[in-house]
Every structure is written in structure tokens, then in C-alpha cells.
Amino acid sequence: MRDTLLLVGSVPLDTPEQVFRRFGPEIGEWLSYIPDGEVGERRYWVDGIAYRVFNGHPEIETIRRPAPTADGVEEWRPRGVHDTFQFRVRPGTGKVRFGDPGWRLGYTRDAINSYFVFRQLKKDGVVPEHVRFQVCLPLTYSAVGNYFPETEDLEKVVPGMTSALTAEVSEMLRHIPAGELAIQWDLAIENRFVEEHLARGDIEAARAEVRRLARPAAEVCAVIPDEAHVGYHSCFGTLNGWPTRQPKDMTGTVLLLNAMMEATARSVEFLHFPTAGPTDDGYFSPLRDLDAGDARIYVGAIHHLHGSGGMRAQLDVVRSMLPEFGLAAPCGFGRTPERPGRLLTEEGDEPPPDILGTIIEDHRAAVDLHRQFLQ
């Protein structure tokens, strides 16, 4: 049962060693992959890119930044979607380019450092031998889509960002054995763009949109050898507290993941999608059209939005569409540090004193349910 659980990415801890030591012994036997917790600037997902890469770039102008603290000290972490960095491409720039390929975005540096800790703790038996090191990266539109309000500017940044991500993965693979590595591509902004078309009832526009959003996948995955694993994580967003949005059904998620599968010339080993509260067939029926191939599917159902029937009632419906799947939370845990229990507790509740204990307890309970459910 090594593929029963997936950790989507971020964890409210400060170092990769803390993450590996806490989660490896507790739930490692049910994991195929373990992330480093997306610590440091990555705890705020792509806001670190806005702060370190776009802000101050000679071809990009900063037109808004997060408001300072109450006593006037600079702040780069947004307090919500209203407070994010905003940029525009400087006039006369045809395409924004990023220097220092392989290192400019910071993902290679962090992955190499975290892999060293991962490797040592695997030797010590803290991380199970079968578990791969999981690196979570935003696909191109997730990296840039929140920050450039003008479509013309956005499309000037997309090619350069795709090249920068491709270079990061290529450099990563020079330092980390492919057989020890899993790359997870995050699709939060892509999901939002698709859902905006569906909210207007324009299914054809949504179909065209997923084809556009999936194009970078072909380039970034072309450099990943078959020995490494690749996965996609569709997301409903967490910046204002999870979920940022709740679509009326799974149509957008299925369109998006199918487009990613089609664009990826190599194998895809896993797909993840979140759920919200509904348990009706209509909400989940689009899953019948999910073309997952041989990829392992993880259902992001470990959360607090379930009704009186709990997670089991929802999984009963999902199983009528997907006979086999693993379980996960809908997103990472580290991006709401002011209230880290928001994924797991009811709105208004005080977060438990040991949020990590709660996360682990909920995942272990999910394993028990999964075992009973599939018997």
C-alpha cells in the first residue's frame, strides 16, 4: 500500500529535516513520494517568485506590492488576493527573459539542499527505502498568472518562464538521481482560468483555454527522463483560505488534467485533484471522462467540508467513477501559517495545539478508511 497517500507539498515546519523526520516514520510506509515541506519562501508558493524574480527585473515594472506592516516595515507576503504583487512589462520589451538558467528561480538550489538531507535520512532509515524525493513546482501559468493583469504582458512573460522552469529541472537532474526523484507540477492558476470560462457557461472557450495552458507542459517534461516520476496537482487555491473557490462540478479539473496528459509526451505517474463538500453524482460525474492512462489518481478528500456522511459518503460516489485511487488533502498545509488548521478544522474553530499531529492523525485515519473501503 505504498501509494495509498500523497502529500501535496507544503508543511508548517521550518526545515526539510523536520519534515522528513516527522512524516517519514509516521506515514512513510503509505507514501510513494515525500516533499521537503516547501519551507522558507516557498511556503507562500509563488509569491517568492514575485518577490525575488519579477520585482526588480529590468524588463518588468512593479505597479503594486503587498502593503507594509502596521509600523511601516516592508512586507512581501500578501494578506490575500487584494494584496499581491502586480507587474507590467516595460514598454518596448518583446519577450521577458530570465538569466542564470537553472538557478534563477531558486528551485534547483532548494532541491539540491533538501535532497542531501533526504538521502542522509534514508540511509539512517528515517525515510523508507522505497520513497522518492518529491519536488513541487508551479507550471508556467501558475508561476505568472496572478501577477500580470494585462493579457499582452502575461504572454510576453510565459515563454521566458517556461524556459526558466525547464532549465531548473534540467539542472536539478544533474545533481539528483532521476530514479530518486518525482516532479509534481502545480496547476492552481490554470484551474482558475478554466473555471472562469465555465462560470460563464462557455465550454468551448474552456476547451481552448486548457490547450493553451497545457503547452508549457510539453517543454518542461521533455527534459525529464523516464526514470523520474511526473505528476500533476490541480488546485482550488488557498490564498484567502482553502478553498478559494468551489466550482459547481469537476468539469474544469477533468478538462485541465486531460489536457496535461495529452501534452506530456512521456509517462505521467500520478494525478491529484481536490474535492469540496458535495457528494452528489452530478458533481463528480465528469470524472468518468478523466483519461488518466496508467497514472495513479489521488483524491484530495482529507478535509473538513464533508457533511454528516463524512469522507466515506463522498468516496462512495467517487468510486462509482474511479474504481481505484489513493487519498490526499486538497492542497498543502504550510501556506496559511496564521491559521494552519484551516484545511482540517471547521471555520471559526481554534486550530488544535499540535497541527502536525492532527495532519498525521487525519492521514492515518484516511489509510484505515481506504483499507476498509477497498476490501
C-alpha angles and dihedrals in degrees: 000000000000092000098050095105138036125194105212096209130270125075127183095246131107105231138032090238090059090050095048093044094049101042102029097066095034103050106355093111089067096045130087091189137024125199125211092242096258089260128184117016091353089067085081090050110219097358087089089061090052091051100041104028112026098031106081096009107144093230094047130069121208110226098171136013133181112286116260123254121275091269093049101259116145117262127194098179112089121229092213142329089295091061104048127121114270125198143180131201112250115253114268094029112126099184129003112234130196122215132212093048114215094022108044097090095046097232095110093052093049094044093052092049093046093046091057089057091043092052094049094048091048088055088051092051094245091116113044115251095242096055121104126212109256121213116193117206133173113241113235102274091045088054095051110015099089095052111048110062094185114077092213091056092045092056090050090059099042099076093048093046091049089052091048092051091047090052091049092054092045092051092044090056091054089064105029122056110247091224089062096047138088121182117206116195113207118219108187101126091038088055091051093050091053093046091053090062092045091050087060090049093246105136094166091055088049091053091050090046095055090052090054093045093049097054094090089056091070092057100040094046095045090078095050112096122224091252090070122070125236130200142169127223117200113200142193093208134253109208095107092033125292123321102030088183137009114208119211092245143347097273096108094047092050093047091050097047092045090053091051091050091051093048094049110087094191129059120290114214102190144015126195130192132173127236128207128198108299123106099182125118092237093062094051101031093098087068087078086073095051108123099203098156108193094336119126110242121219118196113212095219101130098108144100101258097088119117129227092303091059124206093322093066091054094045091051088062094042091052091058086063100032118031095195132034145134128232136247143153114271093249143347124298104221102072097077101053094158088063108013095173096063094109092053107033135059117265109270095024119121110250112251116261092244104044091170090054089052092050091051093043091052092049092049089049088051089054090054091049091047091052093050093041096055096043 
